Amino acid sequence: MIYDVIIIGGGVIGCCIARTLSKYDLKIALLEKEADISMGTTKANSGVVHAGYAADRQYIKRHLSIHGNKLYTQAYRELNFPFQRIGSFVVAVEDSQIKDLEDERKKGIQDGVPNLELIFDKKRIKHMEPSLTDDVVAVLHAPTAGLVSPYELTFALAENAAMNGVKFFRSHEVVKIKHTDYTFSVRTLRDEFKCRNLINAAGLYAANISKMLGLDYFDIMPRKGEYILFDRNAMHLNKILFPIPTVVSKGILVCPTLHGNTFVGPNAQNITDTEDTSTTEAGLKEILEGAKKLVPNLPLRASIRNFAGLRAVPNTHDFIIDNTDVYGFINVAGILSPGLTSCFAIAEKVEEFLELLGVVMKVKEDYNPIRPRPERFKDLSKKELDKKIQEDASWGKIICRCEVIPEKEILDAIHAPVGARTVDGVKFRCRPGMGRCAGGFCRPRVIEILSRELNLSYEEVTKKGEDTNYLICHTKDLLLNEINKGEEAE
């Protein structure tokens, strides 16, 4: 089979492109190296949908983020992912910083960012965000900024793409690409695929994919960002809080999540190892010191987890979205912040490039842009729950006590289009293991459910794919082996 389009990379960008192209009468496949989609940069993203004014005007990422922010409204209605426009503050704590805010506001309004407001009234500022430091002298308020669950967005995109015919191949790391007679042969560790058009959305590995076709015009550097996550309802924030940005990043922020948690971070450390997601004592200290400048009374005893994510930083300092010299090959690389904000606008750019390549973009008659809203225990009334439990007992079996997740939600996550295959896949789709016990109680039950539903042995169930197995063998077998070894030694 020859696909019209193959997309390499199952993060938010690759899945957004897949969903956008799924409206057309095209044969499309997506290849992802990990055991599940959304397991790279996407899953450790801050989840902020930026208003769009932060990037320099010379960069395409500024214009794509401003446009991309606006596209979230329709996407949210169609795809039913967690999203809320709560607005953001960029906080000045010194009079000398006010000019920076004034400049950002002026340029933002000129470039189409709506309702940007510079606020000096401290009483009003503290009313809007009581947790903010008393040292605040002014804030730049962007009401259109919002929060999204980046991995839940990605799952929604993938599910809708799959509903509309896109084929997803996980655990398919690309190792070789050939281009002959206007056809790409894409070799993975498991299979070979052919297509006429190839889109590189491989995140941290995008430069490697590009070099497989002899295109060596950019490099990607991993930039690590560490975070600290606080327990649900440990503190309440009304706004996303940013410091005055630096040349390297938007700074260490204090931010709520859509599930009732709060986090602080990230910092920014350039590294070389694309697999290094460790946290460090120095990094966590840096985060706390930066966050306390915005919110002095952080609930430190309520911290439940720290983690790190990697951003794909291009040496071009801007998004790389190119129709390359290899006919039919499109690079979509170096998509760091505000890439999440820009994802729908980036997908539109890819559409334009495919049209320039002569791809026939005929909309399917049966295209369905709607991904149904997943049913959640927490959203149901007692009467609705009683009825559902009578119809299906799995609604009444609570697997995760911290997050109150019934077995039914886990079953739905496993059997959804592009469903969960791993413990992390279940965790990120419906949250068992995201509470204060970090899976201590629910993980064995999740392993049991995955084993049963996917017809796997317990030993075959993994955390996140190959070489991450939780269980090795039955304890009795281990003891018997030791006994046998002892008898043989005698």
LODRENRO-817477 format. One record per residue (C-alpha): chain; x, y, z. Coordinates in Angstrom, 3 decimals. Last residue first. Example, Ala and Ser with C-alpha at 12.3 -4.5 7.8 and 13.67 -1.06 7.14 Angstrom:
2
PT   c         px         py         pz
PT   A     13.670     -1.060      7.140
PT   A     12.300     -4.500      7.800
***
This chain:
490
PT   c         px         py         pz
PT   A     25.126    -29.188     46.668
PT   A     25.264    -26.419     44.046
PT   A     22.400    -28.072     42.158
PT   A     20.263    -28.045     45.302
PT   A     20.958    -24.331     45.849
PT   A     20.133    -23.460     42.253
PT   A     16.888    -25.422     42.531
PT   A     15.938    -23.537     45.699
PT   A     16.663    -20.196     44.053
PT   A     14.615    -21.159     41.017
PT   A     11.750    -22.276     43.286
PT   A     11.827    -18.923     45.053
PT   A     11.595    -16.997     41.775
PT   A      8.831    -19.260     40.515
PT   A      6.855    -18.707     43.730
PT   A      7.235    -14.936     43.361
PT   A      5.610    -15.117     39.918
PT   A      7.742    -13.510     37.207
PT   A      9.228    -10.213     36.038
PT   A      6.641     -7.596     36.897
PT   A      6.703     -3.848     36.265
PT   A      7.976     -4.000     32.691
PT   A      9.696     -0.844     31.412
PT   A     12.062     -2.503     28.918
PT   A      9.792     -1.802     25.904
PT   A      6.802      0.427     26.487
PT   A      5.550      3.018     28.944
PT   A      4.865      1.340     32.281
PT   A      4.662     -2.135     30.864
PT   A      2.257     -5.101     30.892
PT   A      3.976     -8.195     29.481
PT   A      4.778     -9.722     32.889
PT   A      1.127     -9.552     33.877
PT   A      0.344    -11.689     30.836
PT   A     -1.398     -9.902     28.004
PT   A     -4.889    -10.403     26.569
PT   A     -5.392     -6.657     26.011
PT   A     -8.436     -6.393     28.291
PT   A     -7.264     -8.812     30.982
PT   A     -3.649     -7.678     31.232
PT   A     -4.655     -4.009     31.035
PT   A     -7.179     -4.551     33.839
PT   A     -4.657     -6.362     36.067
PT   A     -1.997     -3.703     35.495
PT   A     -4.546     -1.007     36.387
PT   A     -5.421     -2.968     39.535
PT   A     -1.766     -3.199     40.564
PT   A     -1.338      0.558     39.872
PT   A     -4.307      1.734     41.951
PT   A     -2.906      1.793     45.475
PT   A      0.630      3.129     45.096
PT   A     -0.264      4.992     41.908
PT   A      1.344      8.317     42.791
PT   A     -0.156      8.302     46.321
PT   A     -0.965     12.027     46.019
PT   A     -2.949     11.675     42.832
PT   A     -1.840     11.176     39.238
PT   A     -1.809      7.385     39.413
PT   A     -5.227      6.916     37.823
PT   A     -5.638     10.058     35.661
PT   A     -7.990      9.266     32.714
PT   A     -5.944      9.436     29.520
PT   A     -2.546     10.215     31.050
PT   A     -2.695      7.363     33.524
PT   A     -4.077      4.823     31.054
PT   A     -1.218      5.428     28.622
PT   A      1.195      5.475     31.551
PT   A      0.050      1.966     32.483
PT   A      0.481      0.846     28.884
PT   A     -1.668      0.009     25.852
PT   A     -4.054      2.958     25.941
PT   A     -6.421      3.495     23.025
PT   A     -5.767      4.784     19.498
PT   A     -9.570      4.728     19.040
PT   A    -10.901      4.152     22.563
PT   A    -10.812      0.620     24.014
PT   A     -8.134      1.198     26.648
PT   A     -9.380      4.618     27.747
PT   A    -12.996      3.385     27.884
PT   A    -11.930      0.469     30.085
PT   A    -10.103      2.871     32.391
PT   A    -13.163      5.116     32.638
PT   A    -15.332      2.084     33.428
PT   A    -12.993      0.913     36.207
PT   A    -13.879      3.968     38.245
PT   A    -11.565      6.950     38.839
PT   A    -11.877      8.848     42.126
PT   A     -8.645     10.887     41.759
PT   A     -7.054      9.762     45.027
PT   A     -9.112      6.564     45.236
PT   A     -8.040      5.151     41.880
PT   A     -9.813      1.879     41.039
PT   A    -13.353      2.762     42.110
PT   A    -15.706     -0.034     41.014
PT   A    -19.180      1.544     40.701
PT   A    -18.983      2.460     37.007
PT   A    -17.778     -1.106     36.340
PT   A    -21.232     -2.324     37.425
PT   A    -22.781     -1.323     34.098
PT   A    -26.530     -0.612     33.730
PT   A    -27.255     -0.338     37.458
PT   A    -24.009      1.599     37.906
PT   A    -25.051      3.990     35.129
PT   A    -28.438      4.676     36.745
PT   A    -26.931      5.312     40.159
PT   A    -24.320      7.562     38.578
PT   A    -26.943      9.708     36.828
PT   A    -28.884     10.103     40.081
PT   A    -25.722     10.977     41.995
PT   A    -24.869     13.605     39.373
PT   A    -22.129     12.933     36.836
PT   A    -19.102     15.109     36.064
PT   A    -16.786     13.421     38.586
PT   A    -17.421      9.975     37.097
PT   A    -16.269     11.152     33.668
PT   A    -17.808     10.375     30.273
PT   A    -15.456     11.218     27.407
PT   A    -16.795     14.058     25.198
PT   A    -17.489     12.804     21.687
PT   A    -14.932     13.681     18.981
PT   A    -16.700     15.753     16.375
PT   A    -15.075     16.667     13.054
PT   A    -16.952     13.960     11.103
PT   A    -15.981     13.601      7.441
PT   A    -18.571     11.528      5.565
PT   A    -18.462     13.439      2.279
PT   A    -14.700     13.546      2.419
PT   A    -13.081     16.894      1.556
PT   A    -10.981     16.841     -1.632
PT   A     -7.431     18.092     -1.177
PT   A     -5.707     16.830     -4.345
PT   A     -1.986     17.049     -3.565
PT   A     -0.300     19.378     -6.054
PT   A      2.772     20.167     -3.990
PT   A      1.423     23.669     -3.393
PT   A     -1.694     22.048     -1.909
PT   A      0.532     20.029      0.413
PT   A      2.272     23.221      1.532
PT   A     -1.033     24.934      2.305
PT   A     -2.244     21.994      4.399
PT   A      1.064     22.074      6.301
PT   A      0.457     25.740      7.095
PT   A     -3.031     24.854      8.403
PT   A     -1.465     22.253     10.709
PT   A      0.843     24.944     12.087
PT   A     -2.188     27.143     12.819
PT   A     -3.823     24.299     14.760
PT   A     -0.632     23.641     16.744
PT   A      0.226     27.264     17.532
PT   A     -0.678     27.343     21.231
PT   A      1.117     24.038     21.801
PT   A      4.068     25.357     19.814
PT   A      4.461     28.516     21.901
PT   A      6.874     27.188     23.082
PT   A      9.036     24.684     21.203
PT   A      8.345     23.535     17.652
PT   A     11.869     23.073     16.342
PT   A     10.636     21.003     13.433
PT   A      7.858     20.669     10.890
PT   A      9.882     19.573      7.856
PT   A      7.913     18.772      4.714
PT   A      9.031     16.157      2.171
PT   A      7.044     15.860     -1.079
PT   A      9.906     16.892     -3.356
PT   A     13.222     16.842     -1.511
PT   A     14.366     20.477     -1.666
PT   A     12.202     21.156      1.381
PT   A      8.722     22.601      1.874
PT   A      9.494     24.094      5.242
PT   A      8.016     24.668      8.675
PT   A     10.973     25.331     10.994
PT   A      9.731     27.218     14.054
PT   A     12.167     29.881     15.196
PT   A     15.489     30.232     17.043
PT   A     17.323     28.877     13.932
PT   A     19.463     26.665     16.188
PT   A     16.283     24.763     16.965
PT   A     15.194     24.071     20.571
PT   A     13.149     20.904     21.075
PT   A     11.851     21.177     24.643
PT   A     12.482     18.455     27.213
PT   A     10.327     17.752     30.241
PT   A     11.100     17.356     33.914
PT   A      9.311     15.995     36.971
PT   A      8.527     16.782     40.571
PT   A      5.681     15.227     42.503
PT   A      3.367     15.640     45.465
PT   A      4.110     19.125     46.807
PT   A      1.640     19.903     49.591
PT   A      4.280     20.647     52.224
PT   A      5.553     23.478     50.031
PT   A      2.231     25.323     49.959
PT   A      3.670     28.437     48.230
PT   A      3.264     31.604     50.258
PT   A      5.542     34.021     48.379
PT   A      3.656     33.853     45.077
PT   A      5.405     35.796     42.297
PT   A      8.937     36.084     43.690
PT   A      8.280     32.742     45.375
PT   A      8.163     31.088     41.955
PT   A     11.731     32.041     41.095
PT   A     13.159     30.741     44.364
PT   A     11.095     27.573     44.085
PT   A     12.238     26.884     40.534
PT   A     15.915     27.497     41.317
PT   A     15.701     25.111     44.298
PT   A     14.189     22.476     42.020
PT   A     17.038     22.921     39.554
PT   A     19.756     22.755     42.204
PT   A     18.311     19.581     43.720
PT   A     18.077     18.001     40.297
PT   A     15.299     16.476     38.221
PT   A     15.867     13.791     35.622
PT   A     14.309     13.911     32.166
PT   A     17.479     13.061     30.270
PT   A     16.497     11.082     27.152
PT   A     17.548     13.618     24.486
PT   A     20.970     13.946     26.144
PT   A     22.768     17.121     25.023
PT   A     21.620     19.694     27.577
PT   A     20.433     23.302     27.657
PT   A     18.844     24.097     31.025
PT   A     15.689     26.190     31.306
PT   A     13.567     26.443     34.463
PT   A      9.971     25.343     34.330
PT   A      8.394     25.868     36.718
PT   A      5.732     25.919     39.433
PT   A      2.644     23.747     39.474
PT   A     -0.903     23.943     40.827
PT   A     -3.466     21.140     40.967
PT   A     -7.236     21.421     40.523
PT   A     -7.668     19.324     37.365
PT   A     -7.555     22.189     34.860
PT   A     -4.110     23.141     36.084
PT   A     -3.050     26.220     37.990
PT   A      0.160     28.089     37.177
PT   A      3.118     29.711     38.844
PT   A      5.690     30.576     36.222
PT   A      9.453     30.370     35.947
PT   A     10.577     32.462     33.017
PT   A      9.265     33.093     29.525
PT   A     12.525     31.655     28.255
PT   A     16.073     32.264     27.034
PT   A     16.076     36.031     26.393
PT   A     14.253     36.575     29.679
PT   A     10.568     37.118     30.365
PT   A      9.160     39.436     33.093
PT   A      7.576     36.965     35.505
PT   A      4.553     34.920     34.500
PT   A      1.407     34.060     36.481
PT   A     -1.489     32.103     34.975
PT   A     -4.571     33.506     36.679
PT   A     -7.243     32.649     39.250
PT   A     -5.001     30.625     41.536
PT   A     -6.117     28.433     44.432
PT   A     -3.853     26.521     46.753
PT   A     -3.602     22.960     48.037
PT   A     -6.779     22.214     46.042
PT   A     -5.220     19.206     44.333
PT   A     -1.687     18.506     45.462
PT   A      1.255     20.557     44.227
PT   A      3.452     19.827     41.198
PT   A      7.098     20.895     40.966
PT   A      8.580     21.351     37.496
PT   A     11.919     21.037     35.696
PT   A     12.624     22.243     32.162
PT   A     15.296     20.644     30.022
PT   A     16.351     22.143     26.716
PT   A     17.194     19.547     24.079
PT   A     19.082     20.971     21.086
PT   A     17.840     20.510     17.537
PT   A     20.042     21.238     14.542
PT   A     19.251     22.784     11.187
PT   A     20.338     22.634      7.539
PT   A     21.306     18.984      7.154
PT   A     18.930     17.643      4.529
PT   A     20.433     14.409      3.165
PT   A     17.171     12.461      3.375
PT   A     18.133     10.670      6.597
PT   A     19.361     14.087      7.767
PT   A     15.768     15.308      8.071
PT   A     14.875     12.397     10.349
PT   A     17.864     13.116     12.610
PT   A     16.968     16.821     12.725
PT   A     13.419     15.937     13.783
PT   A     14.544     13.802     16.730
PT   A     13.579     16.218     19.518
PT   A     10.190     16.685     17.883
PT   A      9.530     14.114     15.160
PT   A      7.081     16.154     13.099
PT   A      8.576     15.239      9.721
PT   A      5.872     15.083      7.071
PT   A      6.254     12.698      4.120
PT   A      4.366     12.833      0.843
PT   A      4.118     10.062     -1.760
PT   A      4.116      7.189      0.698
PT   A      5.623      3.786      1.381
PT   A      5.929      1.931      4.664
PT   A      8.405     -0.681      5.916
PT   A      8.066     -2.706      9.094
PT   A      9.192     -3.324     12.675
PT   A     12.307     -1.259     13.424
PT   A     10.979      1.334     10.998
PT   A     11.789      1.776      7.305
PT   A     10.184      4.595      5.368
PT   A     10.233      4.225      1.581
PT   A      9.317      7.560      0.041
PT   A      7.956      7.751     -3.507
PT   A      8.524     10.471     -6.109
PT   A     10.596      8.077     -8.225
PT   A     13.040      7.413     -5.381
PT   A     13.250      8.706     -1.823
PT   A     14.748      6.474      0.859
PT   A     14.235      6.706      4.624
PT   A     15.908      4.722      7.413
PT   A     15.529      4.110     11.155
PT   A     11.994      5.264     11.944
PT   A     10.852      4.041     15.368
PT   A      7.566      2.179     15.123
PT   A      6.382      1.476     18.662
PT   A      3.026      2.986     17.632
PT   A      1.450      2.795     14.193
PT   A     -1.656      4.942     13.777
PT   A     -3.860      4.743     10.660
PT   A     -5.911      7.832      9.787
PT   A     -9.461      6.966      8.684
PT   A    -11.787      9.634     10.039
PT   A    -12.367      7.998     13.410
PT   A     -8.561      7.669     13.618
PT   A     -8.173     11.432     13.181
PT   A    -10.845     12.026     15.831
PT   A     -9.057      9.725     18.259
PT   A     -5.671     11.263     17.508
PT   A     -6.856     14.831     18.070
PT   A     -8.634     13.888     21.300
PT   A     -5.554     12.013     22.531
PT   A     -3.414     15.067     21.772
PT   A     -5.780     17.400     23.631
PT   A     -5.715     15.027     26.605
PT   A     -1.903     15.124     26.445
PT   A     -1.751     18.905     26.399
PT   A     -4.386     19.512     29.111
PT   A     -5.268     23.062     28.176
PT   A     -5.084     26.341     30.051
PT   A     -5.778     29.789     28.710
PT   A     -4.600     33.153     27.516
PT   A     -7.389     35.228     25.963
PT   A     -7.665     37.541     28.988
PT   A     -4.094     38.866     28.615
PT   A     -3.331     41.095     31.622
PT   A      0.003     42.912     31.749
PT   A      0.641     43.501     35.428
PT   A      1.854     46.425     37.513
PT   A      3.649     47.284     40.779
PT   A      3.633     43.835     42.405
PT   A      5.618     43.656     45.651
PT   A      2.551     42.433     47.571
PT   A      3.069     39.055     45.860
PT   A      0.141     37.432     44.081
PT   A     -2.116     35.001     45.963
PT   A     -5.106     37.382     45.845
PT   A     -5.292     37.365     42.010
PT   A     -8.107     39.511     40.576
PT   A     -8.635     41.307     43.886
PT   A     -4.883     41.704     44.238
PT   A     -4.683     43.367     40.814
PT   A     -7.635     45.631     41.598
PT   A     -6.051     46.815     44.857
PT   A     -2.693     47.204     43.108
PT   A     -4.131     49.539     40.457
PT   A     -1.419     49.567     37.767
PT   A     -3.078     47.357     35.135
PT   A     -1.859     47.106     31.533
PT   A     -4.578     45.531     29.395
PT   A     -4.494     43.313     26.320
PT   A     -8.066     42.923     25.064
PT   A     -7.323     41.196     21.750
PT   A     -3.934     40.173     20.318
PT   A     -4.092     41.436     16.732
PT   A     -0.534     42.414     15.871
PT   A     -0.962     46.095     16.781
PT   A     -2.484     45.087     20.116
PT   A      0.505     42.870     20.865
PT   A      3.011     45.538     19.851
PT   A      1.529     48.082     22.252
PT   A      1.055     45.599     25.093
PT   A      4.587     44.239     24.824
PT   A      6.084     47.739     24.837
PT   A      4.043     48.770     27.878
PT   A      5.052     45.616     29.722
PT   A      8.735     46.223     29.051
PT   A      8.325     49.860     30.145
PT   A      6.915     48.647     33.463
PT   A     10.045     46.700     34.361
PT   A     11.948     49.683     35.814
PT   A      9.127     50.214     38.319
PT   A      9.967     46.879     39.933
PT   A      7.766     43.874     40.691
PT   A      6.326     43.600     37.182
PT   A      4.072     40.585     36.648
PT   A      2.962     39.115     33.338
PT   A     -0.585     38.104     34.200
PT   A     -2.560     35.463     32.312
PT   A     -6.191     34.796     31.395
PT   A     -8.590     32.043     32.499
PT   A     -9.470     30.762     29.020
PT   A    -10.389     27.149     29.717
PT   A     -9.636     23.876     27.966
PT   A    -10.172     20.166     28.736
PT   A    -10.815     18.345     25.417
PT   A    -14.213     18.135     23.745
PT   A    -13.032     17.803     20.124
PT   A    -15.496     19.928     18.167
PT   A    -16.251     22.759     20.610
PT   A    -12.634     22.894     21.769
PT   A    -11.402     23.035     18.175
PT   A    -13.731     25.955     17.475
PT   A    -12.361     28.059     20.330
PT   A     -8.774     26.856     19.959
PT   A     -8.436     28.524     16.550
PT   A     -8.064     31.955     18.176
PT   A     -4.913     30.908     20.033
PT   A     -3.482     29.514     16.807
PT   A     -3.703     32.883     15.075
PT   A     -1.667     34.645     17.765
PT   A      0.600     31.586     18.050
PT   A      1.190     31.417     14.292
PT   A      2.111     35.101     14.136
PT   A      4.642     34.880     16.950
PT   A      6.028     31.520     15.740
PT   A      6.821     33.059     12.352
PT   A      9.638     35.031     13.963
PT   A     10.590     38.623     13.133
PT   A      7.989     39.954     15.558
PT   A      9.771     38.484     18.576
PT   A      7.773     35.995     20.633
PT   A      5.671     37.082     23.637
PT   A      2.504     38.473     22.033
PT   A      0.640     35.218     21.436
PT   A     -2.118     35.039     24.060
PT   A     -0.487     31.823     25.215
PT   A     -2.296     28.513     25.592
PT   A     -0.498     27.135     28.646
PT   A     -0.283     23.377     29.145
PT   A      3.102     23.502     30.854
PT   A      4.296     20.602     28.688
PT   A      5.553     17.342     30.148
PT   A      3.231     15.129     28.086
PT   A      3.902     16.949     24.815
PT   A      7.702     16.754     24.873
PT   A      7.600     12.984     24.482
PT   A      4.823     10.539     25.436
PT   A      1.970     12.121     23.464
PT   A      1.315      8.960     21.427
PT   A      1.976      5.533     22.855
PT   A      4.567      2.777     22.750
PT   A      7.144      5.304     21.592
PT   A      8.575      5.651     18.074
PT   A      5.402      7.054     16.509
PT   A      4.372      6.606     12.874
PT   A      1.224      8.293     11.535
PT   A     -0.569      7.044      8.432
PT   A     -2.757      8.804      5.865
PT   A     -4.665      7.645      2.787
PT   A     -6.346     10.798      1.482
PT   A     -9.924     11.894      0.870
PT   A     -9.562     14.981      3.034
PT   A    -10.973     15.649      6.517
PT   A     -8.166     13.542      7.993
PT   A     -5.662     16.254      7.053
PT   A     -6.517     18.349     10.130
PT   A     -6.546     15.292     12.418
PT   A     -3.157     14.104     11.205
PT   A     -1.637     17.595     11.447
PT   A     -2.927     17.889     15.017
PT   A     -1.548     14.424     15.795
PT   A      1.903     15.357     14.516
PT   A      1.917     18.661     16.403
PT   A      0.538     17.257     19.692
PT   A      3.080     14.468     19.727
PT   A      2.852     11.368     17.556
PT   A      5.831     11.855     15.255
PT   A      6.467     10.934     11.632
PT   A      3.483     11.762      9.429
PT   A      2.865      9.692      6.297
PT   A      0.809     11.119      3.462
PT   A     -0.696      9.694      0.258
PT   A     -0.044      6.201      1.518
PT   A      1.235      3.486     -0.821
PT   A      0.000      0.000      0.000
***
